[in-house]
Amino acid sequence: MKTSFFPILSLFILTAVLNTSCKKDEDEVSGSNNAHSYVYTDAAGILVASKSYTYDINGGYLNAIEAHTASALFPTSLVSSSYNYAGIVKVQGKELTPTTNYIYSYVTMTDPINIAGDVTWDIGGGNNIPAFSFTQNKGIPYFNGLAELPVVVSKGSGAIVDFGGRVGYADSVIVMLSGANSSVYKTVSGTAPNAIFQPEELTGLNATKAATFTVTPFNIRDTWENGKRFYFVNETSYFKVNIEIIN
């Protein structure tokens, strides 16, 4: 898996933050699969600092590729798909690059951001966006259970991802199982003991030997600036590739 995939996961988190609800899901299973997700319809900006690790088994050894990156969106209105220009945006002193529709991301992988400890953002200010700085100090989330992730998933049996004692500094955890043309995911509380995928949730996945399990613990802080609310996400994504999905 190439490191160019990592900013995409950051933007996926941004989308999940914008479009999921800040309440427990109605189908929550108490004590085992607690759902905990968020909506920020009042967000003037959502900024994500991301560490990513891709793990593959090669020759019997578990190899890891690490990347640090960041992304930011400044919606023009509530839950908008268009975005404001926010001037020069920096994280840990590194400047992000905006696209033509003002989705900001850090693209210089040869000069990586140091995502560790406190994460400081500097927003230069632009269209309806004030200039300010903010430090996200909730820590960098982690997941230490990669070795225990399933390497074979049976669609008929479902799958369980165990978190017991393996997640830290997380408000919530996104777990995704993705194949060639489809994926399933859910968000659970950072204190949940596990995430459970029932067999009926996996019916849309195709059988493959090249699926990916992704576990992303994240935490969030917010600040008000000039009457506008901004959310700052710290996340760490763990990708385990070449998972086999069987019928």
C-alpha positions in Angstrom: 0.0 0.0 0.0 1.4 3.4 -1.0 1.6 6.3 1.5 -0.5 8.4 -0.9 -3.5 6.5 0.6 -3.0 8.0 4.1 -4.5 11.5 3.4 -7.6 9.8 2.1 -8.2 8.2 5.4 -7.9 11.6 7.1 -10.5 13.0 4.8 -12.7 9.9 5.5 -12.5 10.8 9.2 -13.5 14.4 8.3 -16.6 13.1 6.4 -17.5 10.7 9.3 -17.2 13.5 11.8 -19.5 15.7 9.7 -22.1 13.2 8.9 -22.6 10.9 11.9 -24.7 11.5 14.9 -23.6 12.7 18.4 -25.6 10.1 20.2 -25.5 6.3 20.9 -26.9 4.3 18.0 -30.2 2.7 18.5 -28.8 -0.8 17.7 -26.1 -0.4 20.3 -25.2 -3.6 22.1 -24.5 -2.7 25.8 -21.1 -3.8 27.1 -19.7 -5.2 23.9 -20.2 -3.0 20.8 -21.0 0.5 22.1 -21.5 2.9 19.3 -20.2 6.4 19.8 -20.1 8.8 16.9 -20.3 12.5 16.3 -21.9 15.2 14.2 -20.6 18.8 14.1 -23.2 20.8 12.1 -21.8 23.9 13.7 -18.3 23.4 12.4 -16.6 26.3 10.7 -13.5 24.1 10.4 -12.4 20.5 11.0 -8.6 19.9 11.1 -7.1 16.4 11.4 -3.5 15.4 12.3 -2.9 11.8 11.4 -0.3 9.1 12.0 -0.7 6.0 9.8 0.9 2.5 9.9 0.5 -0.1 7.2 1.4 -3.6 8.1 2.0 -6.5 5.8 3.2 -10.0 6.4 6.1 -10.6 4.0 8.3 -13.7 4.4 6.8 -14.4 7.8 7.8 -11.0 9.1 5.3 -8.2 10.0 6.6 -5.1 8.2 5.4 -1.6 8.8 5.3 1.6 6.7 4.7 4.8 8.8 3.5 8.2 7.6 2.4 11.4 9.2 0.1 13.8 7.5 -2.8 16.3 8.0 -6.0 17.6 6.4 -8.4 20.4 7.0 -11.8 21.6 5.8 -13.6 24.9 6.4 -17.3 24.5 5.3 -19.0 27.5 3.9 -22.2 26.6 5.7 -23.7 23.9 7.9 -22.7 20.4 6.7 -21.7 22.0 3.4 -19.8 20.3 0.6 -18.1 23.6 -0.4 -15.3 25.1 1.6 -13.8 28.5 2.6 -10.3 29.6 1.8 -8.6 29.9 5.2 -5.3 31.5 4.2 -2.0 29.7 5.1 -2.7 26.7 7.3 0.1 25.0 9.2 0.4 22.1 11.6 3.6 21.7 13.7 5.1 24.4 11.5 4.5 22.6 8.2 2.3 24.3 5.6 -0.7 22.4 4.1 -1.6 22.8 0.4 -5.2 23.7 -0.6 -6.9 22.2 -3.7 -8.9 24.4 -6.0 -12.0 23.9 -3.8 -10.0 24.6 -0.6 -9.5 21.1 0.8 -6.2 21.4 2.6 -3.7 18.5 3.0 -0.1 18.0 3.6 1.5 16.4 0.6 5.3 16.6 1.1 6.0 13.1 2.3 9.7 13.6 1.9 9.5 16.2 4.7 7.1 14.5 7.2 5.2 16.3 10.0 6.2 15.3 13.5 2.8 14.1 14.9 3.7 13.6 18.6 2.7 15.0 21.9 0.8 18.3 21.5 -0.2 19.2 18.0 -0.2 23.0 17.2 -2.2 24.5 14.3 -1.8 28.0 12.8 -4.6 29.3 10.6 -3.7 32.4 8.6 -7.3 33.5 8.1 -9.4 34.0 4.9 -13.0 34.0 3.7 -15.0 34.2 6.9 -12.2 32.4 8.8 -10.4 34.3 11.5 -6.6 34.0 12.0 -5.7 32.1 15.2 -3.6 29.3 16.6 -4.6 26.3 18.7 -2.9 23.4 20.3 -4.6 20.0 20.5 -3.2 18.5 23.7 -5.3 15.3 24.2 -2.4 13.1 23.1 -1.9 10.8 20.1 -4.3 7.8 20.1 -2.9 4.3 19.7 -4.0 0.7 19.2 -1.7 -2.1 20.2 -3.8 -5.1 19.0 -2.7 -5.3 15.4 -1.3 -8.8 15.8 -4.6 -10.1 17.0 -6.6 -8.8 14.1 -8.1 -11.6 12.0 -6.2 -12.6 8.9 -9.2 -14.6 7.6 -12.8 -13.3 7.8 -15.7 -15.5 7.2 -18.8 -13.6 5.9 -21.0 -16.3 7.4 -19.4 -16.0 10.9 -18.8 -12.3 11.2 -15.7 -10.7 12.8 -14.7 -9.3 16.2 -11.9 -6.8 16.8 -10.8 -6.9 20.4 -9.8 -3.6 22.1 -9.4 -4.8 25.7 -6.5 -2.8 27.1 -5.1 -2.0 23.7 -6.5 1.5 22.9 -5.3 4.7 24.5 -6.1 8.4 24.3 -9.1 7.7 22.1 -12.6 9.3 22.3 -13.8 6.8 19.6 -12.5 4.2 17.2 -13.4 3.7 13.6 -13.0 0.1 12.3 -13.2 -0.7 8.6 -13.0 -3.8 6.6 -12.5 -3.1 2.9 -12.2 -5.2 -0.2 -11.7 -4.4 -3.9 -15.0 -2.7 -4.5 -16.8 -2.4 -1.2 -16.3 -1.8 2.5 -18.0 -1.8 5.9 -17.2 0.3 8.9 -18.5 1.3 12.3 -17.5 3.8 15.0 -17.4 2.6 18.6 -16.5 4.3 21.9 -12.8 4.6 22.9 -13.7 2.6 26.0 -15.6 -0.2 24.2 -14.1 -3.7 24.7 -14.5 -4.6 21.0 -16.2 -3.9 17.7 -18.4 -6.7 16.3 -19.3 -7.1 12.6 -22.4 -9.4 12.3 -22.6 -11.7 9.3 -25.4 -9.6 7.8 -23.1 -6.6 7.8 -20.6 -8.4 5.6 -22.9 -9.6 2.9 -21.9 -6.8 0.5 -18.2 -7.8 0.6 -16.7 -9.9 -2.1 -14.5 -12.9 -1.4 -10.9 -11.8 -1.8 -7.3 -12.4 -0.5 -6.5 -8.7 -0.7 -8.8 -7.0 1.8 -7.7 -4.5 4.4 -8.5 -4.1 8.1 -8.2 -0.5 9.3 -8.4 0.5 13.0 -8.4 4.3 13.6 -8.6 5.6 17.2 -9.1 9.3 17.4 -9.8 12.2 19.8 -11.3 15.7 19.4 -11.0 19.1 20.9 -12.8 22.3 19.9 -12.4 26.1 20.2 -14.6 29.1 19.5 -12.9 31.9 17.5 -14.9 35.1 16.5 -18.2 33.3 17.2 -17.2 30.3 15.0 -16.4 26.7 16.2 -13.4 24.7 15.0 -12.7 21.0 15.7 -9.3 19.5 16.0 -8.8 15.7 15.5 -5.8 13.6 16.5 -5.9 10.2 14.9 -3.7 7.1 14.3 -4.7 4.7 11.6 -3.5 1.1 11.5 -3.8 -0.8 8.2 -3.4 -4.6 8.1 -3.4 -5.7 4.4 -3.8 -8.9 2.5 -6.7 -10.0 4.7 -8.7 -13.0 3.2 -12.5 -12.8 3.1 -14.3 -16.1 2.5 -18.0 -16.8 1.9 
